[in-house]
Amino acid sequence: MHINFQKIIPPVDFCSLRYVTEISEKLSVRQNVVESPIHTHDTGVMLTVIHQGGLGYAATSDLSEAGLRKAVAKAQMWAEHSRNHMVIDLTQITMPQTQGEYTSKVEQTWDSISINDKLDLLRQEASQCKLNTKIVDWETSLQTIQTEEIYLTNTGSEIHQQFQYLLPNIKVIANQGVETQRRTFSDSSNGQQGGWEILDKLNFSGKGKVLADEALQLLAAPNCPNECMAVMLAPDQMILQIHESIGHPLELDRILGDERNYAGTTFVSLDMFGNYQYGSELLNVTFDPTIANQFASYGFDDEGLAAEKTYIIKNGRLLTPLGGTISQVRANIAGVANARANSWNRPPIDRMANLNVEAGDSSFNDMLSSIEKGILMRTNSSWSIDDSRNKFQFGCEWGQLIENGELTQVVKNPNYRGISATFWRNLSKVGDDSTLFGVPNCGKGEPNQVMRVGHASPTCVFTDIDVFGGV
């Protein structure tokens, strides 16, 4: 990509160009039949202008000099129109001035593996799913995404970032009469930055048979009981719990009211930071895009702010909101480098990145043995949370009762509910590094942006939780 940015810069206080190109390929095998590959290639540029207190955006896929001049003129026009209608004095904001690079760590590239070898792996996993006639649908897939981003400003910023992702997926559905159960190894909770080597790290080979066996167990299992008990959440459920009841409530633009018309508000207010006890003293949550190979790892956000590890919650106490440069100035509070856009045709907004619960010191067996009566839940199947991101109920694919420190009866349709403001204070055990994993995607903003947002978590135990069976 060659763009002479200097030739199109207008005489304004601030101007930025963000170039994004993304190439993806998805291979799938459904019911042992290879489906047509899906290829996409998307490229474009976002121009941003800040001038005399006004702000304007314009995006274009026309990368010619004429196309870029037309887009920057439109951004300049919107900056002029918005000048007297902003909620904040943009003349008081100094946008980051940064130079740097970031590249995903890849051991074995997607392109180094032949398409036949990729399909052979998917066919092998698919063939193991059909254990008997009760398995009525099954699918395996792999998707790669390769992204390049360049960010330039008239103040001297120049950032080049390259990302490579791999997203594996297996789905198995079992049915008997009116009862249907599913087990998934989802790309939304197992995708990572990196190459083919990710599959070995995830133990992808053999997962199809395991999931099919578990789906059949769920068909024969009794419904989850309705009572108050300890809940042990595996990482693939913890990531949603973190996302919905920590991540979204702490987004600074949401706290400032920007999301109320579309995605709701939050129970969190600015005066809570620094003193509010969000969870038990075992709860430590960090924002850390610098972790190699996590799904939302990066060196710089889309406004040029360098990413660094920051404690959001420490020993249960709320410390830092999830807000980028502009939100931080609006709220007069420190935040993080999380102003991000999901594509070239969207402006950056406050988004979660690698929002992680830090590992504790309990092994899986230690946690299990501490529970007299409880339930282990794995893999999210449903979620609901109110507009203030406070009252919630979540359902999981897999449940297994815990009695006197041992896993016993498998149960189907397990659900639990709570209130964010008190749920995290019931955190009683946090797993060590051996229990840690996970990552998903999320939609937000008007117009909507489905963004890669990473989460990692160990297995965790919560006491006195309202558990109930579904249908």
N, C-alpha and C positions, 0 to 999 in steps of 0.2 A: 504494500500500500504506500503510495506516494501522494501526499497532499502538501502543497506549499501554504501552510497556515498563515504565514506572515503576509501573503498577498491578499488575503480576504478579511483581515482583522479591521473592523471599523474603529473610529475614534471614540471609544467608550471606556468607562472605568475598568470593566472586567469583561473578558470574553474567553470562553473555553470551547474546545472541540473534543468530543469523545467519540472515537471510532470503534465499532464493534463488528467483528465477523465471527460467525458461529457455523460450524459444520457438524452434522450429526448423522449417525447410521444406527438403525435398529434391526436386529435379526430375531425372528421368533419362530418357534415350533409349537403348534397347537394340535393336541390330540394326535401327535406323531406325524403331523403334516407340516412341512416347511412353508411358511407364509412368505409373501413377497417382501423383500427388504424395503425399508423406508429410509430415504435419504433426504436431508434438508440442508440448505445453504442460505444463510441470511446475513446480509451486510448493510451497514448504514452508518450515519453520523448524526449526533445530537450537537447542536450549537446552542450555547447559553450566553446571554448578554445581561450584565448588571450595569445600569447607568443612571446616575442621579437619583438613586433610590428605587428605581424600577427594575423589574425582573422579567425576562422573556426567554422562551424556548422555541426551537424549531428543529425538526428532524427531517432527514432526507436520505434516500437511497441513491440519489444522483450525486456521484462523487466527482463529477467534472467541476472545473473552476466556476462555471456559470451556475451549476446546481448549488454549490456551496455558497456562492454570493447571494443567491436568491433566498436560501435558508437563513443566512445570518442577517439579511435585511428584514426578514419576517420576525426573527427573534428580537432585533432592535426595535421594530415597531411595537411588539408586545411589551417590551420594557418601557417604552414611552407611554403606552396606554395604562400600564399598571402603576406608574410612578406615584400617583397620589392616592392609591388604593391598597397599599401593602399594610400588613399587620405589624410590620417591624421596619425600622429605619435601616435599610440595607447599606447606607453610607457608613454605618458604624461597624460593618463586618469586613474583616480582612480574610479573603479566601486563602487556603493553604498554598504555599509556593514550594513545590517539591520536585525532585528528580529521582528516578529509581526504576527498578525492574523487579518482576516476580515471575517465576516459572514453576509449574507443578513438577514435583519429583516423579519421574516415570522410569521404571526399571525395564519394562518390556512393552513396547508400543503396540497399540491395537493393530496397526498396519503390518507389523512383523508376523502376525498370525494369518494364515490363509483362511479364506472364507469357508473352505471345506472343513478345516479343523474347528472353526467356530461352530459351524452347523453340526458337526459330529458330536461336539460336547452337548449342545442343546438337545439333539436327538437322543443321546444317551440318557440325559436326565429325564426327558419326557417319557422314554420307554419304561423307566422305573416307577412312574406314577400310577400306572394302571394296574393296581394290585388285584382288583376284582371288579365285578360289574357295578358295584356301588359307587365307584369313581366315575362320575359322569362328565367331568370336564377337567382339563389340565393344560397348562401352557408354560413354556420356558422362554426366556428372552434375554438378550444382552443389548445394551445401548451404549454407544460411545458419543461423547460430546467434546469437541475441540473448539476453544474460544481464544481469540486474540483481541486485546483492547489497547488502544493508544489514547492518552489524555494529554492535551496541550492547552496552555493558557497564554494570554498576552502578558502575564506577569512572570513568565519564565518556567512554569511547570512543564515537565516532560516525563511521562510515566508510560512504561511498556509492560504489559502483563499478559502471560500466556497460561491457559488452563487446559487440562485434559481430565475428563471424568469417565468413569466406567460404572454402569448401573445394571446389576444383575437382577433377574426377577423369576420367581417360580410361583405358580398358583395351582392349587389342587382343590376341586370341589367334589364332595361326596353327598349322595342323596339316597334316602330310603323312605318311600311313601311321601308324607308331607314334611319330613325333616331334611334340612339341608345344612351342611357344615362346610367350612372352608379353612384351609391353612395356606399361608403365604410366606414366601421369602421375598420381601418387597424391595424394589429398587428405591423406594422412598425412605427406607430405613437402613439400607446397606450400600448405597452408592457412595463412592469416595473419589477423590482426586488421585490419579495414577493410571497405570496401564493394566495389562493382562495379569500382572502379578497379584492384583487385588483378589482374584478368584481363589487363589491358594490361601490367602490370609483369611478369607471368609469361609473356607472349607465348602466351597460351592458344590464340588463333586460329591454326589450321594445325597444331596438335600432333597431331591425329588421323592425318593423312597421314604425318607423320614417324614416328610410332610403328608404324603398319602396315608401312611400308617396312623399319623396323629389325627387326620381328618376322619378316618374310620373309627378311631377310639372315641372321638367326639360324638359321632352318630349314636353310639351305644351308651353314652354317658348320661347320667341323670342331670337335671337342671341345677344350676348353681343355687345354693341355699340363700335365704333372705335373713341376714342377721349382722350384727356389729362384730367385727373381728379384725385381726391384724391382716394387712395386705402387703404382700411381697411383689414388687413390680420389677419385671425384667427390663433391661435397657431399651428394648424396642417399644415398650409402653412408656417408660420414663421420658423418652424424647418428646412424646406428645404432651405429657404432663408439664414438662419444662416449657415447651413451646407456648401452650395455651395459658398456663396460670402463672408463669414468670415472665416469659419473653414478651408477649403482647401487652400485658399490663404495664410494663416498664418502658415501652416505646415512648420517647419524649414527644414526638408529634401527636401521638394519641393523648398523652397527658395534657398537651396544650389545646386539644379539641379538634385537631385536623381530621380525625377519622370518624367523628361521631355520626356523620350522615350515611356512612357506608358500612364500616366494620365495627362501630360501637365506640364506647368510651373505656374508662378504666376506674377501678376503685382507688388507684394510687394517686396521690397528690404530691406536688413539689416539696411540701414541708415534711414529708415522710423521710426523705433522703438524709441519711446520717444518724437517724435515731429509731426508725421503725423496725420492730422485730418481726421480720417476714417469715422466719422459720425457726426451727430448733437450732441450737448451737452447732449441730452437726452439718448444717446446710452451708455449703460454700459454692458459689456460682461465679464463674469467670466468663468474660468475653475475650476470645483469643483466636483471631484469624491467623496468627503466626504459626499455629500448629501445622506441621507438614502433613499433607494428604487428607486432612479432614475435608468434608464436602464444601464448606464455605471459606476455605483458607484463601488469603490474598495478602498482598503487601500494602495496598493503598485502597481507600474507598473511592467512589466515583466523583468525589470533589477534591481528590488529591491528598487527603489526610492519611498519614502513615498509621498503619495498624499496630497495636501493641496490646499485650495481655493486661486486662483490667479486672479487678474484683468488682462484681455487680452486687453480690451479697457475700458477706464474710461473717462466719460464726453466727449465721442467722440474721444479721443486721443489714438492712438495706442501705447501700452506699452510692451507687452510680446508675443513672438512667441510660437507656439506649438511644442516644441522640447524637447526630452529626453536627458539623460546624454551625450551620444556620440555626438549628434548634437550640444548641447550647447558648448562643447569644440571645435568642428570644427568651429563654428561660433563666438566663444568668446562672447557669450551673454547668459544671464540667460533665462531659459525656465521653463518647467513644467514636472511632472511625467507622461509622456504619451507615453513611448516606450512600445508598446503592440503587441502581436501576437494573431491571431484569433484561433490558435490551437497549438497542440504539435509539428506539423510538419512544422511550419513557424517561422522564427526569428522575434524578435520585431522590429517594425518600428514606426515612429512618427504618432500617431493616435489621433484624437479627442476623448474626453471622454464626460463628462457632460459640454458641452459648452453652456452656458445659457445667454439669455438677461435678465438682472435683471428687476424686476417689477418697474413700475413707480407709479404715483399717480392718474391716470385717470380711472374712472369707465367706463364700456362699454357704458352706456348712455351718459356720458360726452363726450366720443369720438364721438359717433354717432351725438350728437347735434351740434358738432363743424363743421360738414361737410355740406356744402351747396349743393355740387354735387360730388358724388363719387360712389364707389362700394365696397361691402363686398365680399371677396373671401375666400372660405374654401376648404380644402382637395386637395392636389396636384394631378394632373393627367398627367402632362408632364413637362419635364425640358430640357433645353439646355443652355450650358455656354461654352464660348470659352476656348482655351488652357491656357490662362493666367488668367482664373477665373475672368474675368472682365465684358465683355458684355454677357448678359443673356436674356432669355425669358422663362417664366414659365406659365403653364396653370393649371386651377383648375376645380374641378368637379362642384362646386356650386358658383353662383354669384347672388348678390341681390343689385339692385341700391339703392343709398341713395340720397334722395332729401329733401332739407331743414331740415336736421337733423332727417329724418325718413327713415326706411327701406321700400321700395316700391316694384317695379317689380322684380320678379325672372328672371334671364337671364341665358342662357346656354353657354357653351364653353368660359368662360371668361379667358383671357390671359393678361399678362402685361410684359413689357420689360424695361430694364435699363442698367446702367453701375455701377458695384459695387463701383467704386471710387466716384461716386456722389449719388447713390441711397440712401445710409445710411445717407447722409447729409440732405436728404429730410424727415427724420424721424421727425414728428411733435407732435405725441402723443404716450405715452407708457402706456399700461393698468396696473392696480394695481393687487394685488395678486389674486383677484377674477377672473381674466381673464387668468391666467397663466396655461400652461400645455404643454406636448408633448415629443416625442422620435423616432429616426430611426436606420437603419443599413447602412453600406457603404462599398464599395469595393475599394481596393487600393493595390499597390505593385506588384512586379514581383518576384515569382509567386503570383497570386492574393490572397488577404485576405479579406473576407467579415467579417467585425468587428462590434460588438455592440457599437454604439456611441450614447450617450444620448444627447438630447437637450431639454431645456425647454424655453418657451417664453410666455409673455402675448400677448394679441391682440395689434397690433400696427397700426398707421396711417401714411401714407406717402403722401406728396403733389406733385402735378404736375407730375403724372406718366402716361406713354403712355399705354393706355388700348386698347385691340382689341379683336374682336370675332374670334373664330376658326371655324373649320368645322367638 
